[in-house]
Amino acid sequence: MIVALVVACEVGFWVLLLAGLGLRYLAKMPRLGAAVLLCEPLLEVVLLVVTVLDLRDGARPDWKHGLAAVYIGFTVVMAHRVIRWMDARFAHRYAGGPPPVKPPKYGWGRTKFELQSAARWILACAIAAGLLQGAVWLVGESGDVSSLREWQQRMGVVALINVIIAAGYTFFPKKEPEGTAPREPERVQRPGAFTER
C-alpha cells in the first residue's frame, strides 16, 4: 500500500502541475491555476499520515516506509524548483514570456549553480534522514529498524557525494575554453513583467 501511495503521489504531482499551469496559461485562469498548484503539498501530507499510521498500527518497518520518508524529503525540497522550471517554460511558450535562462557553463557562475544544487540535495537528504529518525523513535527499541537505518546511511552517502561535487567545483572551477569571446551577461526580465497573472 505504501509503495502504491508513493507512485500515486508522484503521478498526482505531475497531474496537478500540468493542470495548474494549463489553467494559468491556456485557460487564462491564473488564480484557479495557482490554487491547484497549492494543493500539491497535500499529497506529501497524506503520504506522511498514512506511513505514520501504518507504523503505529504495528507494521514491521521495511524499505517501503524508508522510501516514503525519502520521497517526502526530496519532494519538499525539489518540487518547488520543478514547478518554477515548468512555469518559466509555459510562460515563454504560451504567454510571451522571456526565454528560460540557462545555467551558466563556466567560471564562478557555474560554481555557484553547482553549490546551490548540492545544497538542495544535501537539504533533501537531511529532511529524509530526519523523517527516518522520527520513524525509528516511533517504532521504539522493541522493533527492528535496520531497514530505516540503511536508508539513513544511503542518505548520508548521497549527501557526501554532493559535498564532493560542490568541493570539486569550488576548488577546480570549470574554465571557459580558450579562444571564445566573453559574452555579455544576459538580462533577466523580472518575473511577472510579461503578463498579468
Helices and strands as residue ranges (DSSP letters): H 2-21, I 22-26, H 30-38, H 40-56, H 63-94, H 107-139, H 146-171
